[in-house]
């Protein structure tokens, strides 16, 4: 065998080693025993720990119920809600009320419609902040983002978990394999130089 093949053999060995290492992150999915040693892929083995850590990170750093409640309690949300209510009140007074009570509609002039509308909007406007606040409080009591994320990730099948992680990190895994080949090639060049000039 020509010693000039050393860099290519080392490159292939480096690539293959990293390729196997990446595969072993996910496989074997179930623990197996080889020569008395239990072997299992890193991600399947640590799925519950990853689920717990991911739940904590999402709840603490990305999406907390407190953030959602703040958005709900914002002036912008209240204004949008009031605009929506006003549109519905207009629709009720101009369309639904005359249809359901035709006799009453005969006495409804524009002035009376406006009075009814302003009374309804004043009442709704007074209770709307309390309703939004109560809704926010209920969210805080009922929604546990950390637990939701944990349960979702923990209940992924091994195949689904692998599919998601590969979709997210496919380029990085490929880069690891390529770097293995490049480093192997460099080591092969060094070996060739050592053999050649020893």
C-alpha positions, 0 to 999 in steps of 0.5 A: 500500500502506498504511504501517500494514501495515508491522508485519505485513509485518515480522512475517511477514518475521521469522517466515519468516526464522527458519523458514527458518533453523531448516529450514537447520539440517537442510537440505540434507542433502547438500552442494550448490553455489549460485553456487560456494558449498557449502551444507549443513545445520548438523547434517548437516555437523557430525554426526560432530563432534556424535557425538564431543562427545556421546560425550565428554559422556555418558562423562564427565558422565552414564554412566561404566563406573566408575560402573557398576562401583561400583554392581556392587561395592556392598554392596547389590548383593552382598546382593541377589546373596547373597539370590538365590543363597540362594533358588536353593540352597533350591530346589535342595536342596528340589526339584531334588536329590530329583528328580535323586537320589531315593535320596539324598533319603531320607537328607535330613532338615532338619538335613542340608539346613541343613548342606548349605545353609550350606556351599554359601552359605559357599563361594559367599559367599567367591567372590562378591565376587571374581566381582563384581570380575572382572565389573566389571574385564571391563566396564571393559575391554570397554565404551567408553561414549564409543565406543558413543555416537559410533558410534550417533550417527554412524551415524544417517541424516540423517532419523533425526538430524533426527527426534531433534533435532526431538523434543528441541527442537521447542518451542525451534525454535517459540519461535525462529520466534515470536520472529522474528515478534514482533521483526519486528512491533516493528521494523515499528512502529518503521519505521511511527513513523519514516515517520509522524513523519519 
